[in-house]
Amino acid sequence: MARPSPVHSSKLSAEERTLQREAAELRRKEQDLERQLRMLPAKMEARRTREKELARLRAQTSPQAISLNGTRGPRSLKQNGKPRPLSMRELHNARIKSLVLFLILATIVLLLWRAIP
C-alpha cells in the first residue's frame, strides 16, 4: 500500500484546518443569529411601547385645534352622508353672514351701475 506523500498530506491538513476554522466561524454566527432571534420579540415590544409613549407625549404637548366658530369638518358627517341639523345659534349666524354678504354684493352692483355712464 502506497503512503501518501508528505506534501499531499500537509496540503490536505491545511485545507482541513481552514475548513474547521470556517465551520467554527459559521457556528459562532449561527449562535449569534439565534440569540438575536430570541431577543427580537422583546426588542419589538419595547420599540412599540416607546412609540406609543412618544405618540402620547406628542398628543399632550401639541396645541389644541383652532375652532372655526362651530363649523364642522368632513369627519363630523354621519356615516350615511347627511349633515346634522344646525342649532339655532348656528342658523342665526348663517343668516347674518348671508345678509352681510348680500349687502356687500348689492353695494358693489350699485357702485358699478353708477360708474357706468
Buried (B, 14 or more C-beta within 10 A) or exposed (E): EEEEEEEEEEEEEEEEEEEEEEEEEEEEEEEEEEEEEEEEEEEEEEEEEEEEEEEEEEEEEEEEEEEEEEEEEEEEEEEEEEEEEEEEEBEEBEEEEEEEEEEEEEEEEEEEEEEEE
